[in-house]
Amino acid sequence: MTHIAWDPRRLTAVAADLPEGVTPPGTRGRILQAALKLFAEYGFFGASIRDIARAVGINSATLYAHYPSKEHLLAELIRLGHDELGQRLRQAYAEAGDDPAAQLAALVRAQVLVHTDYPLLALVANNELHALSPERAAPALELRAEARRLMLAVLDRGAAAGAFDVADVALAGIAIGSLGMRVANWFGPDQPYTREQVADAFVGFALRLVGSPLPHG
């Protein structure tokens, strides 16, 4: 049994990174990254437009020229986070083959890795969705529903084939989906685990939860 020391630290000790190719150029992009860091640390309601503008080195009027409101900023960040997760899940599923255990492992690995790669974005996407109006939250909620449908389809298939021992597929899906979400709250370059080690461990946790043998090798 391995025990590695873990030292908690402030969530925003990691960089406010966004997925490659999605950061707008110039001031608009700097506003988005400043908002990401402040929303992650203080929450949507704890960070003001003035705080974001100050972090960028502009005034509030200039910020409003790029984003009509603070909610628009949050909605954009939440969309980017859910888009990245959705793309990774779809790709992982498509490449996993037909075995339900391999599909489940691929989905869990993809979810964990997006939370290790973009922890602040994941924090904001997961924790601040409630602050959006129903209209602005709808795209992210649909992406969440799509991810849930994908997970449940894999669990249903595995249970029907006898590969999984699951008493309640819906609850198993919720439990497994919740596993990787908390990774964003603590993972960073100062921690004693690599992203791959965390992903491997969480795949093992998920497979044990459904009563499936661990992969070899």
Z-matrix of the N, CA and C atoms (Angstrom, degrees):
N
C 1 1.465
C 2 1.524 1 108.85
N 3 1.329 2 116.48 1 130.71
C 4 1.454 3 121.18 2 -176.38
C 5 1.519 4 110.63 3 -100.79
N 6 1.327 5 115.52 4 131.23
C 7 1.461 6 121.01 5 174.99
C 8 1.521 7 107.74 6 -121.83
N 9 1.307 8 117.41 7 120.83
C 10 1.465 9 121.94 8 179.15
C 11 1.514 10 108.32 9 -119.16
N 12 1.329 11 115.75 10 133.06
C 13 1.465 12 119.81 11 -179.95
C 14 1.518 13 110.21 12 -61.67
N 15 1.303 14 114.89 13 137.92
C 16 1.462 15 120.59 14 178.76
C 17 1.512 16 108.80 15 -127.93
N 18 1.320 17 116.10 16 125.55
C 19 1.466 18 121.56 17 -178.74
C 20 1.515 19 109.26 18 -110.88
N 21 1.343 20 117.27 19 111.54
C 22 1.464 21 119.46 20 176.63
C 23 1.525 22 111.23 21 -60.05
N 24 1.311 23 116.03 22 150.26
C 25 1.457 24 120.68 23 176.47
C 26 1.523 25 109.15 24 -149.43
N 27 1.308 26 115.68 25 169.71
C 28 1.461 27 119.83 26 179.46
C 29 1.523 28 109.39 27 -59.23
N 30 1.309 29 115.70 28 140.54
C 31 1.458 30 120.25 29 -177.77
C 32 1.519 31 111.58 30 -58.36
N 33 1.324 32 117.22 31 -35.53
C 34 1.461 33 120.16 32 -173.74
C 35 1.516 34 112.80 33 -88.75
N 36 1.341 35 117.17 34 20.46
C 37 1.459 36 119.59 35 173.01
C 38 1.525 37 111.24 36 -72.78
N 39 1.335 38 117.70 37 -11.53
C 40 1.455 39 121.21 38 178.54
C 41 1.528 40 109.31 39 -98.05
N 42 1.315 41 115.85 40 162.19
C 43 1.464 42 121.17 41 -176.41
C 44 1.526 43 111.31 42 -71.48
N 45 1.324 44 114.53 43 152.15
C 46 1.470 45 120.78 44 178.56
C 47 1.529 46 108.88 45 -86.67
N 48 1.333 47 115.15 46 69.45
C 49 1.464 48 120.67 47 -176.60
C 50 1.521 49 111.46 48 -85.83
N 51 1.319 50 114.75 49 147.90
C 52 1.458 51 122.57 50 173.37
C 53 1.520 52 108.52 51 -119.83
N 54 1.333 53 118.51 52 156.70
C 55 1.466 54 120.40 53 179.21
C 56 1.527 55 111.62 54 -56.61
N 57 1.316 56 114.28 55 150.14
C 58 1.465 57 120.29 56 -177.00
C 59 1.529 58 110.98 57 -59.46
N 60 1.310 59 115.17 58 132.51
C 61 1.452 60 121.15 59 173.71
C 62 1.512 61 116.44 60 87.57
N 63 1.353 62 118.62 61 -0.28
C 64 1.463 63 119.16 62 -176.80
C 65 1.526 64 112.91 63 -106.23
N 66 1.337 65 117.65 64 -12.47
C 67 1.463 66 119.57 65 -178.04
C 68 1.517 67 109.89 66 -75.90
N 69 1.332 68 118.56 67 122.45
C 70 1.465 69 120.26 68 178.54
C 71 1.532 70 110.12 69 -62.56
N 72 1.309 71 117.57 70 154.04
C 73 1.465 72 119.54 71 -179.59
C 74 1.533 73 111.82 72 -73.95
N 75 1.319 74 115.40 73 158.67
C 76 1.463 75 121.64 74 170.48
C 77 1.509 76 114.89 75 65.74
N 78 1.325 77 114.25 76 -144.01
C 79 1.463 78 121.30 77 -173.96
C 80 1.522 79 111.80 78 -63.09
N 81 1.306 80 116.69 79 -36.90
C 82 1.467 81 119.61 80 -179.12
C 83 1.526 82 110.84 81 -59.67
N 84 1.303 83 116.51 82 -41.71
C 85 1.454 84 119.95 83 178.84
C 86 1.516 85 112.34 84 -69.00
N 87 1.315 86 117.77 85 -38.81
C 88 1.463 87 120.62 86 179.24
C 89 1.526 88 110.82 87 -66.72
N 90 1.319 89 116.18 88 -34.43
C 91 1.470 90 119.94 89 175.67
C 92 1.522 91 110.17 90 -63.48
N 93 1.327 92 116.33 91 -43.96
C 94 1.462 93 120.61 92 -178.02
C 95 1.534 94 110.70 93 -63.41
N 96 1.319 95 117.00 94 -42.35
C 97 1.465 96 119.92 95 -179.40
C 98 1.526 97 111.67 96 -69.70
N 99 1.330 98 117.24 97 -37.98
C 100 1.464 99 119.88 98 176.89
C 101 1.524 100 110.64 99 -64.81
N 102 1.323 101 116.58 100 -41.35
C 103 1.466 102 120.50 101 177.92
C 104 1.517 103 110.67 102 -62.98
N 105 1.324 104 117.01 103 -40.23
C 106 1.464 105 120.49 104 179.05
C 107 1.528 106 110.63 105 -59.11
N 108 1.303 107 117.52 106 -47.86
C 109 1.463 108 120.39 107 -177.64
C 110 1.532 109 111.15 108 -65.32
N 111 1.326 110 117.22 109 -42.69
C 112 1.463 111 120.48 110 -178.09
C 113 1.526 112 112.08 111 -71.76
N 114 1.328 113 117.30 112 -39.89
C 115 1.469 114 119.45 113 177.10
C 116 1.532 115 110.81 114 -64.34
N 117 1.339 116 116.59 115 -37.24
C 118 1.459 117 119.85 116 179.66
C 119 1.523 118 111.09 117 -66.57
N 120 1.318 119 116.79 118 -37.09
C 121 1.466 120 119.76 119 -176.11
C 122 1.525 121 112.78 120 -84.18
N 123 1.340 122 116.78 121 -41.38
C 124 1.457 123 119.65 122 -172.31
C 125 1.523 124 114.03 123 -113.03
N 126 1.328 125 117.46 124 -7.59
C 127 1.453 126 120.46 125 -174.72
C 128 1.519 127 111.16 126 82.21
N 129 1.334 128 114.89 127 163.61
C 130 1.459 129 119.79 128 -177.39
C 131 1.526 130 111.73 129 -60.09
N 132 1.323 131 116.76 130 -42.71
C 133 1.457 132 120.09 131 -175.66
C 134 1.530 133 112.44 132 -80.42
N 135 1.337 134 116.77 133 -16.86
C 136 1.458 135 119.71 134 -179.80
C 137 1.517 136 113.86 135 -89.98
N 138 1.323 137 117.19 136 -12.87
C 139 1.467 138 121.75 137 179.88
C 140 1.522 139 109.06 138 -109.30
N 141 1.314 140 116.91 139 127.01
C 142 1.466 141 121.05 140 -177.64
C 143 1.523 142 110.86 141 -98.27
N 144 1.315 143 115.08 142 164.96
C 145 1.463 144 120.83 143 173.75
C 146 1.526 145 110.09 144 -58.30
N 147 1.320 146 116.85 145 -39.46
C 148 1.466 147 119.81 146 178.75
C 149 1.522 148 110.98 147 -63.23
N 150 1.321 149 117.13 148 -39.84
C 151 1.465 150 120.56 149 177.85
C 152 1.526 151 110.65 150 -60.29
N 153 1.321 152 115.88 151 -45.17
C 154 1.466 153 120.52 152 -178.85
C 155 1.522 154 110.30 153 -65.68
N 156 1.322 155 116.55 154 -46.04
C 157 1.467 156 120.12 155 179.35
C 158 1.522 157 110.78 156 -61.02
N 159 1.317 158 116.75 157 -41.68
C 160 1.470 159 120.64 158 -179.87
C 161 1.526 160 110.62 159 -62.55
N 162 1.328 161 117.17 160 -40.31
C 163 1.453 162 120.97 161 -179.67
C 164 1.526 163 111.66 162 -64.42
N 165 1.330 164 116.28 163 -29.73
C 166 1.461 165 121.12 164 -179.76
C 167 1.525 166 111.66 165 -86.96
N 168 1.339 167 115.98 166 -21.48
C 169 1.457 168 120.45 167 -177.31
C 170 1.509 169 113.12 168 86.69
N 171 1.344 170 116.33 169 30.64
C 172 1.464 171 121.20 170 177.49
C 173 1.519 172 107.63 171 -128.91
N 174 1.341 173 116.42 172 175.51
C 175 1.460 174 119.09 173 175.22
C 176 1.534 175 109.74 174 -97.24
N 177 1.315 176 115.45 175 168.65
C 178 1.467 177 120.20 176 -175.70
C 179 1.517 178 112.31 177 -61.83
N 180 1.343 179 116.36 178 -36.13
C 181 1.470 180 119.38 179 -179.64
C 182 1.524 181 110.98 180 -62.04
N 183 1.327 182 116.72 181 -39.81
C 184 1.464 183 120.36 182 178.36
C 185 1.525 184 110.50 183 -65.32
N 186 1.324 185 116.45 184 -39.92
C 187 1.456 186 119.80 185 178.97
C 188 1.526 187 110.57 186 -62.10
N 189 1.337 188 116.29 187 -43.93
C 190 1.467 189 119.39 188 -179.11
C 191 1.529 190 112.04 189 -64.75
N 192 1.325 191 117.30 190 -21.24
C 193 1.463 192 120.14 191 176.26
C 194 1.525 193 111.12 192 -69.81
N 195 1.327 194 116.68 193 -21.54
C 196 1.464 195 121.12 194 -179.72
C 197 1.527 196 112.35 195 -101.10
N 198 1.334 197 117.30 196 -36.69
C 199 1.464 198 122.26 197 179.63
C 200 1.528 199 108.11 198 -133.44
N 201 1.334 200 118.46 199 124.43
C 202 1.468 201 121.11 200 -174.29
C 203 1.527 202 114.41 201 -62.69
N 204 1.328 203 117.34 202 -24.88
C 205 1.458 204 119.60 203 -177.16
C 206 1.520 205 109.80 204 -160.04
N 207 1.307 206 115.82 205 167.12
C 208 1.463 207 120.69 206 175.41
C 209 1.525 208 110.02 207 -64.50
N 210 1.318 209 117.54 208 -34.39
C 211 1.463 210 120.30 209 178.87
C 212 1.523 211 111.42 210 -64.28
N 213 1.328 212 117.10 211 -36.48
C 214 1.466 213 119.50 212 176.81
C 215 1.533 214 110.89 213 -61.72
N 216 1.324 215 116.13 214 -38.97
C 217 1.462 216 120.22 215 177.08
C 218 1.527 217 110.78 216 -62.18
N 219 1.308 218 116.07 217 -48.49
C 220 1.456 219 119.93 218 -179.69
C 221 1.522 220 111.22 219 -62.91
N 222 1.316 221 116.89 220 -43.46
C 223 1.467 222 120.55 221 -179.35
C 224 1.527 223 110.98 222 -60.52
N 225 1.326 224 116.89 223 -38.35
C 226 1.457 225 120.23 224 179.37
C 227 1.526 226 110.85 225 -66.82
N 228 1.319 227 117.42 226 -43.15
C 229 1.459 228 120.52 227 178.87
C 230 1.531 229 111.36 228 -64.50
N 231 1.316 230 116.63 229 -42.71
C 232 1.463 231 120.25 230 -179.91
C 233 1.527 232 110.60 231 -66.01
N 234 1.317 233 116.68 232 -37.93
C 235 1.467 234 119.80 233 176.73
C 236 1.519 235 110.67 234 -63.24
N 237 1.337 236 116.86 235 -44.93
C 238 1.459 237 120.34 236 -179.43
C 239 1.535 238 111.01 237 -61.66
N 240 1.328 239 116.50 238 -42.08
C 241 1.454 240 119.50 239 179.54
C 242 1.513 241 112.58 240 -63.72
N 243 1.312 242 117.12 241 -44.99
C 244 1.466 243 120.56 242 -179.39
C 245 1.531 244 111.47 243 -71.61
N 246 1.322 245 117.17 244 -34.13
C 247 1.464 246 119.82 245 176.22
C 248 1.528 247 110.88 246 -61.96
N 249 1.329 248 115.83 247 -45.91
C 250 1.467 249 119.88 248 -178.63
C 251 1.529 250 110.66 249 -62.55
N 252 1.322 251 116.60 250 -44.59
C 253 1.462 252 119.71 251 178.69
C 254 1.524 253 110.82 252 -62.95
N 255 1.323 254 116.64 253 -46.00
C 256 1.464 255 119.96 254 -178.99
C 257 1.522 256 112.53 255 -60.34
N 258 1.325 257 116.90 256 -42.42
C 259 1.464 258 120.57 257 179.43
C 260 1.523 259 110.93 258 -63.14
N 261 1.325 260 116.09 259 -43.16
C 262 1.469 261 119.26 260 -178.84
C 263 1.524 262 111.35 261 -67.45
N 264 1.317 263 117.66 262 -39.71
C 265 1.461 264 120.09 263 179.38
C 266 1.523 265 111.05 264 -64.69
N 267 1.319 266 116.83 265 -44.56
C 268 1.463 267 119.97 266 -179.63
C 269 1.526 268 111.37 267 -62.80
N 270 1.326 269 116.12 268 -42.03
C 271 1.465 270 119.28 269 179.63
C 272 1.530 271 111.02 270 -66.48
N 273 1.333 272 115.73 271 -43.17
C 274 1.464 273 119.59 272 179.87
C 275 1.522 274 110.94 273 -60.83
N 276 1.316 275 116.61 274 -44.30
C 277 1.461 276 121.16 275 179.89
C 278 1.529 277 111.10 276 -63.40
N 279 1.320 278 116.00 277 -42.38
C 280 1.464 279 120.25 278 -177.92
C 281 1.526 280 111.95 279 -65.25
N 282 1.322 281 116.58 280 -29.17
C 283 1.463 282 120.54 281 -176.20
C 284 1.524 283 113.35 282 -95.36
N 285 1.341 284 118.02 283 -2.22
C 286 1.462 285 121.10 284 -171.29
C 287 1.519 286 114.18 285 -84.45
N 288 1.321 287 118.21 286 -13.62
C 289 1.457 288 119.71 287 -175.63
C 290 1.516 289 112.13 288 84.06
N 291 1.336 290 116.57 289 -162.73
C 292 1.465 291 121.04 290 -171.97
C 293 1.519 292 114.85 291 -97.54
N 294 1.312 293 118.31 292 -10.20
C 295 1.461 294 121.16 293 -176.53
C 296 1.523 295 110.66 294 -75.92
N 297 1.347 296 118.74 295 123.75
C 298 1.462 297 120.27 296 -177.71
C 299 1.530 298 113.41 297 -58.74
N 300 1.328 299 118.23 298 -37.37
C 301 1.464 300 120.24 299 179.34
C 302 1.524 301 110.68 300 -65.28
N 303 1.329 302 116.58 301 -40.61
C 304 1.461 303 119.85 302 177.82
C 305 1.527 304 110.52 303 -67.04
N 306 1.320 305 116.53 304 -37.05
C 307 1.464 306 120.13 305 177.73
C 308 1.522 307 111.08 306 -65.03
N 309 1.335 308 116.18 307 -44.94
C 310 1.458 309 120.20 308 179.08
C 311 1.529 310 110.29 309 -62.75
N 312 1.319 311 116.84 310 -44.84
C 313 1.468 312 120.43 311 179.04
C 314 1.532 313 110.46 312 -59.66
N 315 1.319 314 116.85 313 -41.48
C 316 1.464 315 120.55 314 -178.88
C 317 1.523 316 111.30 315 -65.50
N 318 1.333 317 116.56 316 -41.36
C 319 1.465 318 119.75 317 -179.92
C 320 1.528 319 111.09 318 -66.17
N 321 1.323 320 116.72 319 -43.87
C 322 1.466 321 119.90 320 -179.76
C 323 1.520 322 109.86 321 -64.66
N 324 1.326 323 117.14 322 -43.57
C 325 1.464 324 120.39 323 179.57
C 326 1.529 325 110.90 324 -60.23
N 327 1.317 326 116.49 325 -44.13
C 328 1.464 327 120.10 326 -179.67
C 329 1.520 328 111.07 327 -63.29
N 330 1.325 329 116.53 328 -41.87
C 331 1.462 330 119.70 329 -179.78
C 332 1.529 331 111.14 330 -64.73
N 333 1.310 332 116.56 331 -45.47
C 334 1.465 333 119.74 332 -179.39
C 335 1.523 334 110.85 333 -63.07
N 336 1.319 335 117.06 334 -44.08
C 337 1.461 336 119.89 335 -175.82
C 338 1.530 337 112.40 336 -66.56
N 339 1.310 338 118.72 337 -34.10
C 340 1.457 339 118.53 338 177.18
C 341 1.527 340 110.17 339 -68.70
N 342 1.334 341 117.38 340 -28.78
C 343 1.455 342 120.55 341 177.96
C 344 1.524 343 112.09 342 -79.30
N 345 1.341 344 117.73 343 -25.58
C 346 1.463 345 119.89 344 173.96
C 347 1.522 346 111.18 345 -80.16
N 348 1.334 347 116.58 346 -33.47
C 349 1.463 348 120.35 347 -175.31
C 350 1.520 349 112.52 348 -78.33
N 351 1.330 350 116.98 349 -33.87
C 352 1.473 351 121.34 350 -177.59
C 353 1.522 352 109.58 351 -134.47
N 354 1.342 353 117.68 352 64.95
C 355 1.468 354 120.09 353 -173.55
C 356 1.521 355 113.98 354 -62.48
N 357 1.331 356 118.25 355 -40.03
C 358 1.470 357 118.37 356 -178.94
C 359 1.522 358 110.77 357 -69.41
N 360 1.308 359 117.04 358 -39.81
C 361 1.463 360 120.19 359 177.73
C 362 1.522 361 110.07 360 -63.41
N 363 1.326 362 116.74 361 -41.33
C 364 1.458 363 120.08 362 178.13
C 365 1.523 364 111.46 363 -64.29
N 366 1.342 365 116.97 364 -40.85
C 367 1.461 366 120.20 365 178.11
C 368 1.519 367 111.30 366 -58.75
N 369 1.316 368 115.96 367 -47.94
C 370 1.462 369 120.19 368 -178.11
C 371 1.532 370 110.24 369 -66.60
N 372 1.328 371 116.81 370 -43.99
C 373 1.471 372 119.91 371 -179.02
C 374 1.524 373 111.57 372 -62.95
N 375 1.330 374 116.69 373 -36.74
C 376 1.468 375 120.15 374 -177.72
C 377 1.522 376 112.84 375 -82.92
N 378 1.333 377 116.99 376 -38.50
C 379 1.465 378 120.82 377 -169.34
C 380 1.524 379 114.93 378 -94.85
N 381 1.318 380 117.70 379 -21.81
C 382 1.463 381 119.87 380 -172.59
C 383 1.523 382 113.72 381 -111.52
N 384 1.317 383 116.88 382 5.62
C 385 1.468 384 119.54 383 179.74
C 386 1.522 385 111.43 384 -59.05
N 387 1.329 386 116.64 385 -32.79
C 388 1.463 387 121.43 386 -178.26
C 389 1.526 388 112.24 387 -62.42
N 390 1.340 389 117.37 388 -21.30
C 391 1.460 390 120.78 389 -176.65
C 392 1.532 391 112.68 390 -79.52
N 393 1.320 392 117.62 391 -11.98
C 394 1.464 393 121.07 392 -179.93
C 395 1.521 394 111.14 393 -83.64
N 396 1.310 395 115.19 394 149.97
C 397 1.459 396 120.14 395 171.94
C 398 1.525 397 108.83 396 -65.84
N 399 1.340 398 118.16 397 157.34
C 400 1.468 399 119.87 398 179.68
C 401 1.531 400 113.06 399 -52.95
N 402 1.323 401 116.43 400 -38.84
C 403 1.462 402 119.92 401 -178.93
C 404 1.527 403 111.18 402 -63.90
N 405 1.315 404 116.78 403 -44.08
C 406 1.466 405 120.57 404 -176.82
C 407 1.523 406 111.60 405 -78.79
N 408 1.323 407 117.09 406 -24.07
C 409 1.458 408 120.32 407 178.29
C 410 1.523 409 112.27 408 -80.60
N 411 1.330 410 117.98 409 -19.45
C 412 1.461 411 121.91 410 -171.44
C 413 1.534 412 114.08 411 -56.28
N 414 1.351 413 120.66 412 -45.33
C 415 1.469 414 119.13 413 -179.85
C 416 1.524 415 112.80 414 -60.50
N 417 1.332 416 117.65 415 -42.55
C 418 1.456 417 120.67 416 179.51
C 419 1.525 418 110.93 417 -67.46
N 420 1.311 419 117.06 418 -39.21
C 421 1.462 420 120.26 419 179.50
C 422 1.524 421 111.27 420 -64.15
N 423 1.321 422 117.03 421 -36.39
C 424 1.461 423 119.98 422 177.66
C 425 1.526 424 110.77 423 -67.60
N 426 1.338 425 117.10 424 -38.63
C 427 1.462 426 120.23 425 176.72
C 428 1.531 427 110.69 426 -65.60
N 429 1.331 428 116.73 427 -37.06
C 430 1.467 429 119.99 428 175.90
C 431 1.523 430 110.50 429 -64.21
N 432 1.333 431 116.37 430 -42.79
C 433 1.460 432 120.53 431 179.79
C 434 1.526 433 110.63 432 -63.45
N 435 1.325 434 116.81 433 -37.96
C 436 1.461 435 120.87 434 178.24
C 437 1.528 436 110.48 435 -63.47
N 438 1.345 437 116.66 436 -43.78
C 439 1.466 438 120.49 437 178.62
C 440 1.527 439 110.60 438 -63.17
N 441 1.318 440 116.20 439 -39.90
C 442 1.463 441 120.04 440 179.57
C 443 1.530 442 110.62 441 -66.37
N 444 1.313 443 117.17 442 -41.06
C 445 1.470 444 119.79 443 178.61
C 446 1.525 445 110.71 444 -62.33
N 447 1.311 446 116.64 445 -38.91
C 448 1.460 447 120.88 446 179.70
C 449 1.527 448 110.59 447 -64.23
N 450 1.333 449 116.54 448 -46.19
C 451 1.459 450 120.95 449 178.91
C 452 1.530 451 111.37 450 -62.33
N 453 1.334 452 116.41 451 -46.18
C 454 1.465 453 119.65 452 -178.57
C 455 1.524 454 112.01 453 -65.03
N 456 1.317 455 117.19 454 -35.01
C 457 1.463 456 120.19 455 177.83
C 458 1.529 457 110.46 456 -63.29
N 459 1.331 458 116.40 457 -41.50
C 460 1.466 459 120.20 458 178.38
C 461 1.524 460 110.66 459 -65.76
N 462 1.322 461 117.31 460 -44.11
C 463 1.466 462 120.87 461 179.99
C 464 1.522 463 111.19 462 -65.70
N 465 1.315 464 117.15 463 -42.07
C 466 1.473 465 120.60 464 177.39
C 467 1.526 466 110.82 465 -60.04
N 468 1.325 467 115.82 466 -44.90
C 469 1.465 468 120.27 467 -178.37
C 470 1.529 469 110.61 468 -64.71
N 471 1.327 470 116.06 469 -42.80
C 472 1.458 471 119.33 470 179.79
C 473 1.515 472 112.31 471 -66.39
N 474 1.331 473 116.36 472 -39.85
C 475 1.461 474 120.07 473 179.08
C 476 1.529 475 110.84 474 -66.14
N 477 1.335 476 116.84 475 -42.49
C 478 1.461 477 120.65 476 -179.41
C 479 1.527 478 111.61 477 -64.90
N 480 1.338 479 116.47 478 -32.57
C 481 1.461 480 120.49 479 -179.32
C 482 1.525 481 112.86 480 -84.64
N 483 1.330 482 116.58 481 -4.95
C 484 1.454 483 119.76 482 -177.75
C 485 1.514 484 113.97 483 81.08
N 486 1.334 485 116.98 484 7.26
C 487 1.467 486 120.70 485 179.43
C 488 1.523 487 111.36 486 -78.30
N 489 1.344 488 116.81 487 -26.60
C 490 1.460 489 121.92 488 -180.00
C 491 1.522 490 109.67 489 -118.25
N 492 1.314 491 115.54 490 143.68
C 493 1.460 492 121.82 491 174.09
C 494 1.527 493 106.69 492 -108.64
N 495 1.321 494 116.23 493 91.28
C 496 1.457 495 121.95 494 -172.89
C 497 1.525 496 108.82 495 -126.66
N 498 1.331 497 116.27 496 118.81
C 499 1.466 498 119.96 497 -179.71
C 500 1.520 499 111.56 498 -73.98
N 501 1.321 500 116.78 499 -34.64
C 502 1.463 501 121.45 500 -178.38
C 503 1.529 502 108.06 501 -141.05
N 504 1.320 503 116.08 502 104.98
C 505 1.462 504 121.59 503 -175.35
C 506 1.523 505 111.48 504 -62.36
N 507 1.328 506 117.17 505 -41.09
C 508 1.468 507 120.15 506 -178.16
C 509 1.523 508 110.85 507 -62.30
N 510 1.337 509 116.97 508 -45.64
C 511 1.461 510 120.02 509 -179.91
C 512 1.524 511 111.25 510 -68.91
N 513 1.319 512 116.75 511 -35.96
C 514 1.463 513 119.74 512 176.61
C 515 1.532 514 110.21 513 -62.32
N 516 1.319 515 116.13 514 -40.71
C 517 1.460 516 119.88 515 178.16
C 518 1.518 517 112.26 516 -62.84
N 519 1.331 518 115.97 517 -41.38
C 520 1.469 519 119.82 518 177.88
C 521 1.523 520 110.59 519 -63.78
N 522 1.336 521 116.25 520 -44.50
C 523 1.462 522 120.30 521 -178.76
C 524 1.524 523 111.66 522 -62.78
N 525 1.320 524 116.39 523 -46.71
C 526 1.465 525 120.01 524 -178.51
C 527 1.530 526 110.38 525 -67.64
N 528 1.331 527 116.22 526 -41.20
C 529 1.461 528 118.89 527 179.08
C 530 1.514 529 112.95 528 -63.77
N 531 1.329 530 115.92 529 -27.08
C 532 1.462 531 120.17 530 -179.59
C 533 1.520 532 112.39 531 -79.84
N 534 1.317 533 117.37 532 -20.34
C 535 1.455 534 120.69 533 -174.99
C 536 1.527 535 112.54 534 -56.25
N 537 1.325 536 115.16 535 -54.79
C 538 1.459 537 119.01 536 -173.60
C 539 1.505 538 114.96 537 -75.28
N 540 1.327 539 117.31 538 -20.21
C 541 1.468 540 119.58 539 -174.82
C 542 1.519 541 112.32 540 -61.72
N 543 1.334 542 118.30 541 -36.83
C 544 1.455 543 121.18 542 -176.99
C 545 1.527 544 112.81 543 -75.41
N 546 1.320 545 117.24 544 -13.35
C 547 1.466 546 119.99 545 179.14
C 548 1.531 547 110.74 546 -57.74
N 549 1.313 548 116.02 547 -36.44
C 550 1.467 549 119.97 548 -178.68
C 551 1.522 550 112.23 549 -64.12
N 552 1.318 551 118.02 550 -20.86
C 553 1.459 552 120.74 551 -178.14
C 554 1.523 553 112.94 552 -76.48
N 555 1.330 554 117.87 553 -15.59
C 556 1.463 555 117.73 554 -175.88
C 557 1.521 556 114.42 555 -136.82
N 558 1.331 557 118.72 556 -17.98
C 559 1.460 558 118.98 557 -172.99
C 560 1.525 559 111.54 558 -74.84
N 561 1.329 560 115.62 559 140.20
C 562 1.456 561 121.47 560 175.94
C 563 1.515 562 110.24 561 -174.06
N 564 1.322 563 117.40 562 174.73
C 565 1.471 564 120.67 563 -177.09
C 566 1.519 565 113.44 564 -66.03
N 567 1.335 566 117.30 565 -14.51
C 568 1.461 567 120.83 566 179.36
C 569 1.527 568 112.07 567 -87.77
N 570 1.315 569 118.02 568 -0.23
C 571 1.456 570 121.31 569 -177.30
C 572 1.527 571 110.88 570 -93.18
N 573 1.333 572 118.52 571 156.58
C 574 1.476 573 121.12 572 -172.78
C 575 1.523 574 114.92 573 -83.76
N 576 1.324 575 118.39 574 11.09
C 577 1.451 576 122.00 575 179.27
C 578 1.523 577 110.22 576 -119.91
N 579 1.338 578 116.28 577 144.83
C 580 1.452 579 120.10 578 170.44
C 581 1.525 580 109.18 579 -82.46
N 582 1.303 581 115.79 580 164.59
C 583 1.465 582 120.39 581 177.92
C 584 1.532 583 110.47 582 -60.07
N 585 1.342 584 116.63 583 -37.64
C 586 1.455 585 120.54 584 -179.11
C 587 1.526 586 111.56 585 -68.33
N 588 1.339 587 116.65 586 -38.84
C 589 1.463 588 119.38 587 177.53
C 590 1.523 589 111.62 588 -62.89
N 591 1.313 590 116.24 589 -41.71
C 592 1.465 591 120.08 590 178.55
C 593 1.530 592 110.01 591 -64.47
N 594 1.324 593 117.00 592 -45.36
C 595 1.464 594 120.27 593 -179.65
C 596 1.526 595 111.19 594 -61.88
N 597 1.338 596 117.34 595 -44.49
C 598 1.464 597 120.89 596 178.94
C 599 1.528 598 110.91 597 -59.72
N 600 1.331 599 116.33 598 -44.69
C 601 1.463 600 120.01 599 -178.43
C 602 1.515 601 111.16 600 -63.76
N 603 1.322 602 117.01 601 -43.02
C 604 1.461 603 119.83 602 -177.16
C 605 1.525 604 111.78 603 -71.10
N 606 1.324 605 117.35 604 -31.44
C 607 1.466 606 119.88 605 172.62
C 608 1.526 607 109.12 606 -60.93
N 609 1.331 608 116.21 607 -43.72
C 610 1.460 609 119.64 608 177.70
C 611 1.510 610 112.45 609 -61.22
N 612 1.342 611 117.07 610 -42.46
C 613 1.466 612 120.48 611 178.27
C 614 1.528 613 110.67 612 -59.30
N 615 1.335 614 116.24 613 -45.57
C 616 1.461 615 120.60 614 -177.40
C 617 1.523 616 111.85 615 -64.87
N 618 1.326 617 117.27 616 -42.96
C 619 1.463 618 120.32 617 -179.62
C 620 1.528 619 111.06 618 -66.19
N 621 1.320 620 116.58 619 -38.10
C 622 1.471 621 118.50 620 175.99
C 623 1.533 622 110.54 621 -63.71
N 624 1.314 623 116.45 622 -37.62
C 625 1.460 624 120.40 623 -178.17
C 626 1.521 625 111.40 624 -60.77
N 627 1.340 626 116.74 625 -33.92
C 628 1.465 627 119.46 626 -179.38
C 629 1.524 628 111.88 627 -97.98
N 630 1.352 629 117.21 628 7.05
C 631 1.440 630 120.34 629 177.31
C 632 1.508 631 114.15 630 71.73
N 633 1.339 632 116.20 631 29.92
C 634 1.462 633 119.72 632 -179.41
C 635 1.529 634 110.18 633 -103.66
N 636 1.341 635 119.18 634 143.25
C 637 1.452 636 121.02 635 177.92
C 638 1.533 637 110.94 636 -59.87
N 639 1.331 638 115.85 637 148.24
C 640 1.457 639 120.06 638 176.60
C 641 1.513 640 109.82 639 -72.60
N 642 1.339 641 118.12 640 147.84
C 643 1.479 642 119.82 641 178.35
C 644 1.516 643 110.54 642 -66.72
N 645 1.317 644 115.64 643 149.78
C 646 1.469 645 121.13 644 179.02
C 647 1.513 646 109.26 645 -88.76
N 648 1.355 647 115.21 646 152.59
C 649 1.453 648 119.90 647 175.63
C 650 1.480 649 113.29 648 87.62
